[in-house]
Each structure stands twice: as structure tokens, then as C-alpha cells.
């Protein structure tokens, strides 16, 4: 007989806090309120708040939609997430398209 294990979710992982914080910082760097943000992506304000406060799990495609709605660069967002997970953060404002120098 197999023992049932709880399904692992991102809500219970420490990395969730890093992703949620980066998303919140990016929204704020873009000068958007939660109300502004949800209008751009079609979420409810409680849903976005739950994501930013780690009460809800984060769906990868929804995170991608949010980053794009905030004017962020998806690849730069993922790179910054990896830096933060490795404890080498950059300011979220550097992830807004056009705010950082082009790399050759």
C-alpha cells in the first residue's frame, strides 16, 4: 500500500518569497498599483495581492503575463530571480525594458 504524500506546491517553498518580492518590486518600479496591474492582466486584486503576499501559488504563465504587463523583460526577470536565489540581487527597476544598457 502506498502512503499518499501531499502534492508539492510553490507556496511552501522558500523560493516563493523571492519570486513574490521580485514581482511586487517590479510592479512598483513600473509605477503601477495593484488595481492598475490587474486591469492589464485580467486578474482580481485579491488574487494579485495573494500572489504578492505568498498566500497563493504562482503560475509560471501568469508570472510571465505580469512581468510583460509591467513592461519588464522576461529574460531579465528570470536572470534576476536566479541572482536573488543565489543572493546577488539587482534593483527591480533595472528590469524595465529600456532602463538598462544593451549588452553586445
N, C-alpha and C positions, 0 to 999 in steps of 0.2 A: 504494500500500500504506500502510495506517495503522500508525503506531507505537503500541504499546499503552502507555498511561500507567497507573501504579499508581492504584488506587482511593483517593481521599482519605478518610481516616478522622479522627475527632476525636482519636485517640491521638497523632497527630503535629502537632497544633495547639497553640500556646501557651495558648490559652483553656482547654484541658483541665485544666491545673494549677489554674486559678482555680475551675472547677466542682468538681473533686475536693476542693480545700481547703475550699470552702464547704460541701459535703456532709459532710465529716468534722467541721467545726466545728459544724454544725447537729446532727449525731448526738451529739456531746459536750455541746453546750448542752442537749440533751434528757435528758442523764444516762444515755445508753444505751451499752453496749459493742457491739462488732461482733456478738457472739453474740446479744445481745438483739435487735438490729436485724434480723438475718437470720431470726429466728423470726417477726417481724412481717410480713416480705415474701416469704418462701419462697425466698430465695437461699441459697447456701452461704457460709460465712465466707471461703473463699479468693476467691470471686467478688467479695464486697464489699470485701475487702482490695485486690484488684486494681483495683477502681474508684477507691478512695481513694488508691492509690499510682500511678495512671496507667498500670498495666500492662495494663489492659483499657479498651476504649472504653466510653462511657456512652450508653446508650439513653435517649432522652427520656422514654419512659413509665416506665422503671424508676426514673429520677431522680425523676419525679413521685411514684411509689409510695413511694420512700424519704422524700421530703420529708413526705408525708402521714403515713407511719408514725412519723416523728419528731415529729409534732404541729405541723409547720411549715405556714405559709401559702404556697401555691404562687405566688400573685401576688407576695407579698413576697419570696419566694426569687428569682424572676426579676428583680424590680426590684433586689435587692441584687447579683445576678450582673451586671446591666448597670452598676451603680455601680462594682463592682470592676473590671470590664473598662475602665471609664473612670477608674479609680484613685481612687474616692471610697467606700471601704468603711465599712460599719456592722458592729457586732458581731453574730455569728450568733444570739446569744440574743434579739435584738430580732425575730427571725423566728418565734419560737414564738407560736402563737395565744394571745391574751390578755395578752401581755407588753408590748404597745405601745399607746399611746393611739389611740383611734379618730379617724380624720380625717373631718371633716364635708364 
